[in-house]
């Protein structure tokens, strides 16, 4: 008798500024996952927050936008209370039917008439990578790939991430944070604070990835526009001292006993590794493994695992460093708990270079998700 396939729901899209990156990552995952082993159910989320079943999710991947008529039909289906579920061990998600905020259940047509065994959230940025979807799936008692609520939230908020890492004795670049309400009330005070490190400096949304909304302010004249750009994407802004360093990345995989990949180095095509350099112009290059002395290689790998553990991560993360050009000082830049899975993304490339090809990496991530869920359910 043949063994039943594991049903994997792959969630992608979302309302964040990283929507398009998520679609690219999801396409790569769906192409690489072993269809002989897994029954894959695509679940798309539009930019307006609409959750889509498999057929319409595939339309989203192909660049189509569901029409108003389709949305109306989805709402009608939800209002009729169609009995779909995302579930594990019989625990089904409730549906808030009849409006655009409905989550998964009734609005997903016939896609989920059978429960899902595990969820692979291929979501980047707010409302996907920040603990919101993770908390939702915890309520449903469903296994899912990646960090839980706390690790996801800490990894998303660059300010809190730096505070926790510094508490654990890890070196990070100096920073200040600004809030939108303060910027509106007293721009001059905010500019004084933001100028404390001199120029150039980096200005970033605190809760965003893929370099969306990030600017390099070369002088005081460029600083206000950089802050305004960051505030378009988040109400909290990080202003960070400039570090003249090489960009080194390490992929981490595991739960209680995480492992680190070989490090890689990003050589950006632009002045810094912005969105265009990451995904659009195709001119950035990487060196895998990074040309580092053996002692420095082992230090960044050890620091990646330390950061992963300090921030309560699970499953996977990509840890980014600066190695200064003078003195080889290592500064931890940030951690990404749901790193990109596009064909040019460093996370799968680093593991491939470490001996774990893309399809086996997906297998391992799903296994880690189920192991973590089983452990959490021991106490219930």
Beta strands, then each sheet from edge to edge (+ up, - down):
strand 1: 6-13
strand 2: 38-45
strand 3: 51-52
strand 4: 87-88
strand 5: 91-92
strand 6: 118-122
strand 7: 143-144
strand 8: 175-179
strand 9: 201-205
strand 10: 215-217
strand 11: 236-241
strand 12: 245-254
strand 13: 259-260
strand 14: 264-267
strand 15: 285-288
strand 16: 315-324
strand 17: 330-336
sheet 1: 3+ 2- 1- 6- 7-
sheet 2: 4+ 5-
sheet 3: 8+ 11- 9+ 10-
sheet 4: 13+ 12- 14+ 15-
sheet 5: 13+ 12- 16+ 17-
end
